[in-house]
Amino acid sequence: MTEMLGEHDLDDMFDIDGDAERNGGGVVDDPYPIWAELLKQGPVHKGGIGGLTGRENDRGTMYIEGAVHYSVLGFAGVSEVFTRKEDFDSGHYQDMGTFTDTILAMDGSGHRRYRDLIQEHFQPAQASGWWRENVISGLVEELVGRFDGKDAVDLNSQLFARLPMQTVTAGFGLSAQEGLDFRKGLLAAMNHLTPPQEKMEQMQAATEILENVIRERQTEPRDDVISRLVKAEMKEEDGTTRLLTVSEVASFCKLIVFAGGGTTWKQLGITTFGLLNNPEQLEAVRADRSLLAKAILEGARWYPNDPVFARKAMRDTELQGTKIPKGAIIHLCLGAANRDPARWENPEKFDLFRPVQRSLAFAAGAHSCLGQHVAREEMLGAINALLDRYPNMRWDPSMPPAKLSGGLISRGPGPLHVLLN
């Protein structure tokens, strides 16, 4: 039996409203109607997304005190910011002190050289091959198998919160307990209520967990991502190559293990929520499983789990007719951009039958989501397994209705109570 995380260890860690409180912004009921109205008024607005959404005190992790903020809500404008690398960069993360030593906060040739080293392990062929065969399939079978003999379950806490965390933990070669302790430490370090000294201590403790595993793999490699990274050769600007240092390997793991355990959980719930609330689409997917891939993409367009990202203006420039000063923080509202009526008809509806068009759910440009292909394999595996075993799966009418919730920068499902038989 695969080593599994404890039944209750993840409940608080993967509570979407608790996530909103940790970020400092608090719970927001439904920002989409406000974002739609703002987009009608124009694609770019002066001000941070919190204030524009009517939450002046909603700072969250995307707000920098004293900086000038602009918010971009249209599809074309958000796409521009992601791809105009001479005008907008990731300096926001450096200013915030968030993941400053990871590829998230890098740009230019440095970002490209570091990303190339890790990206090969997350390409589509690796996702549908090594990740699915060695990690995902077994975990899906074990987790869904725990439902045997049950008539009703909460999919969110009993499957969706557990699968991604266990997938990325096992894939990188951490034990379940190491992965859990790592995530606890990082969440504490990022919690706006944690005192500064404790933040440093928690970040150091989380980093030490990774570095200990990395040193073990340097002497005893296994078939996992960390073992591959310790053997990877970095190509320097002058053409020479070298092995990565322990701290460099840890920086890759820090970002991906943390993000991979969080974003996929939310998107799994969002896609399932969309299908269960649209029975005719669920029936179509049951009958034709090739439609599930479209449902996953539509769920990510309709309700991206991280609906706001940030960039920083590198120089005075103009965006969609609005002048942007150097140093301004740009809030990119992917949630609004993915429902831009100039690009999608009836964009507020979940509709897997709509013509496929690229959305911004996985960002764009050089910083497009590294783990998106692995995430899709997890979602395909989990939802297919549920449909195979429980063809009559439906909402449990005896429980409170499911809802999507969270803050402005992280949204996803609460409890998803279903009847299985």
Residue pairs with C-beta under 8 A, 6 or more apart in sequence:
1 142
2 138
2 139
2 142
2 166
2 170
3 175
3 176
4 142
4 143
4 162
4 166
4 176
5 162
5 165
5 166
5 176
5 179
5 180
6 180
9 180
10 157
10 161
10 162
10 165
10 180
11 157
11 161
12 18
13 161
13 183
13 184
13 187
14 156
14 157
14 161
14 165
14 262
14 265
16 266
16 405
16 406
16 410
16 411
16 412
16 413
16 414
17 27
17 405
17 406
17 414
19 406
19 407
19 410
20 26
20 27
20 28
20 405
20 406
20 407
20 410
21 27
22 187
22 190
22 191
22 192
22 193
23 60
23 61
23 190
23 192
23 407
23 409
23 410
24 59
24 60
24 61
24 192
25 50
25 55
25 58
25 59
25 60
25 407
25 408
25 409
26 55
26 58
26 407
27 405
27 406
27 407
28 53
28 55
28 58
28 406
28 407
28 408
29 405
31 53
31 307
31 335
31 408
32 335
32 336
32 339
32 348
34 52
34 53
34 54
35 53
35 73
35 333
35 335
35 336
35 339
36 336
36 339
36 348
38 45
38 52
38 71
38 73
38 336
39 73
39 74
39 336
39 339
39 340
42 320
42 322
43 72
43 73
43 74
43 76
43 77
43 320
44 70
44 71
44 72
44 73
44 74
44 77
44 319
44 320
44 321
44 322
45 52
45 70
45 71
45 73
46 68
46 69
46 70
46 322
47 69
47 70
47 71
48 62
48 63
48 69
48 71
48 329
48 331
49 62
49 71
49 308
49 331
49 333
49 408
50 56
50 57
50 58
50 59
50 60
50 63
50 408
51 58
51 69
52 71
53 408
55 408
58 407
58 408
59 65
60 308
60 407
60 408
60 409
61 96
61 98
61 190
61 192
61 409
62 92
62 308
62 309
62 310
62 329
62 331
62 408
62 409
63 69
63 329
64 92
64 95
64 96
64 329
67 95
67 327
67 328
67 329
68 325
68 327
68 328
68 329
69 328
69 329
69 330
69 331
70 319
70 322
70 324
70 328
70 329
70 330
70 331
71 330
71 331
71 333
72 78
72 81
72 319
72 320
72 330
72 331
72 332
72 333
72 337
73 333
73 336
73 337
73 340
74 320
74 336
74 337
74 340
74 342
75 337
75 338
75 340
75 342
75 343
75 360
76 320
76 340
76 342
77 319
77 320
77 337
78 332
78 333
78 334
78 337
78 360
78 364
79 337
79 360
79 364
80 319
80 320
81 87
81 88
81 311
81 319
81 330
81 332
82 88
82 311
82 332
82 360
82 363
82 364
82 365
82 367
83 364
83 365
84 317
85 107
85 108
85 365
85 366
86 314
87 313
87 314
87 315
87 317
88 311
88 312
88 313
88 314
88 330
89 107
89 311
89 312
89 314
90 104
90 105
90 106
90 107
90 311
90 312
90 367
91 312
91 314
92 310
92 311
92 312
92 329
93 99
93 100
93 104
93 105
93 310
94 100
94 105
95 312
95 329
98 105
98 190
99 105
99 254
99 255
101 247
101 251
101 254
102 251
102 252
102 254
102 255
103 111
103 114
103 115
103 118
103 251
103 252
103 255
103 370
104 255
104 367
106 114
106 115
107 366
109 237
111 366
111 367
112 366
113 234
113 235
113 236
114 234
114 248
114 252
115 366
115 370
117 229
117 232
117 234
117 244
117 252
118 229
118 252
118 256
118 370
119 370
120 126
121 225
121 228
122 370
122 371
122 373
122 374
123 373
124 373
126 373
126 374
127 373
127 374
127 376
127 377
128 373
128 377
131 167
131 171
131 374
131 377
132 377
132 381
134 171
134 223
135 167
135 170
135 171
136 163
136 167
136 374
136 377
136 378
136 381
137 381
139 163
139 166
139 167
139 170
140 163
140 378
140 381
140 382
140 385
141 385
143 158
143 159
143 162
143 163
143 166
143 382
144 159
144 382
144 385
144 386
144 389
146 158
147 153
147 158
147 389
147 390
147 420
150 420
151 419
151 420
151 421
152 396
152 399
152 417
152 418
152 419
152 420
153 159
153 417
153 418
153 420
154 415
154 416
154 417
154 418
155 269
155 272
155 386
155 416
155 417
155 418
156 269
156 413
156 414
156 415
156 416
157 415
159 268
159 382
159 386
160 265
160 268
160 269
160 272
160 382
160 413
160 416
161 265
163 264
163 265
163 268
163 378
163 382
164 260
164 261
164 262
164 263
164 264
164 265
164 268
164 375
164 378
165 179
165 180
165 183
165 261
165 265
166 176
166 179
167 260
167 264
167 374
167 378
168 179
168 256
168 257
168 260
168 261
168 371
169 175
169 176
169 178
169 179
169 180
169 257
169 261
170 176
170 224
171 224
171 225
171 374
172 224
172 225
172 226
172 253
172 256
172 257
173 213
173 217
173 222
173 224
173 225
173 226
173 227
174 182
174 209
174 210
174 213
174 226
174 257
178 209
178 213
179 257
179 261
181 205
181 206
181 209
182 206
182 209
182 210
182 257
182 258
183 206
183 257
183 258
183 261
184 206
185 202
185 203
185 205
185 206
185 209
186 202
186 203
186 206
186 254
186 258
188 194
188 198
188 199
188 202
189 199
189 200
189 202
189 203
189 206
190 199
191 199
194 202
206 254
207 250
207 254
210 249
210 250
210 253
210 254
210 257
211 246
211 247
211 250
213 226
214 226
214 229
214 230
214 246
214 249
214 250
214 253
215 246
217 224
217 226
217 227
217 230
218 230
218 246
221 227
221 230
221 231
225 253
226 249
226 253
229 244
229 249
229 252
229 253
230 243
230 244
230 249
231 243
232 243
232 244
233 241
233 242
233 243
234 241
234 242
234 243
234 244
234 248
235 241
236 242
256 370
256 371
259 371
260 371
260 374
260 375
263 305
263 306
263 369
263 371
263 375
264 371
264 375
264 378
264 379
265 412
266 305
266 406
266 410
266 411
266 412
266 413
267 296
267 299
267 300
267 304
267 305
267 375
267 379
267 412
268 378
268 379
268 382
268 383
269 404
269 412
269 413
269 416
270 299
270 300
270 302
270 303
270 305
270 404
270 412
270 413
271 295
271 296
271 298
271 299
271 300
271 379
271 383
272 383
272 386
272 413
272 416
273 402
273 404
273 413
273 416
274 281
274 295
274 298
274 299
274 302
274 303
274 350
275 281
275 282
275 285
275 295
275 383
276 282
276 393
276 394
276 395
276 402
276 416
276 418
277 350
278 350
278 351
279 394
281 295
281 350
281 351
281 352
281 353
284 291
284 352
284 353
285 291
285 292
285 295
285 352
285 387
286 387
286 391
289 384
289 387
291 352
292 380
292 383
292 384
293 376
293 380
294 352
294 353
294 356
295 352
296 376
296 379
296 380
296 383
297 356
297 359
297 361
298 350
298 351
298 352
298 354
299 350
300 359
300 361
300 362
301 338
301 344
301 359
301 361
302 338
302 339
302 347
302 348
302 349
302 350
303 335
303 350
303 404
303 411
304 334
304 335
304 338
304 359
304 360
304 361
305 410
305 411
305 412
306 334
306 409
306 410
306 411
307 333
307 334
307 335
307 336
307 408
307 409
307 411
308 331
308 332
308 333
308 334
308 335
308 408
308 409
309 331
309 332
309 334
309 363
310 329
310 330
310 331
310 332
311 329
311 330
311 332
312 327
312 328
312 329
312 330
313 324
313 325
313 326
313 327
313 328
313 330
314 326
315 326
316 323
316 324
316 325
316 326
317 323
317 324
318 324
319 330
324 330
332 360
334 360
334 361
334 363
335 411
337 360
338 344
338 347
338 359
338 360
338 361
339 347
339 348
340 347
341 347
343 357
344 354
344 357
345 354
358 364
362 368
362 369
362 372
363 369
369 375
386 393
387 393
389 420
390 420
390 421
392 419
392 420
392 421
393 418
393 419
393 420
394 418
394 419
395 401
395 402
395 417
395 418
395 419
396 417
396 418
396 419
399 415
399 417
400 415
400 417
402 413
402 414
402 415
402 416
402 417
403 413
403 414
404 411
404 412
404 413
404 414
405 411
405 412
405 413
405 414
406 412
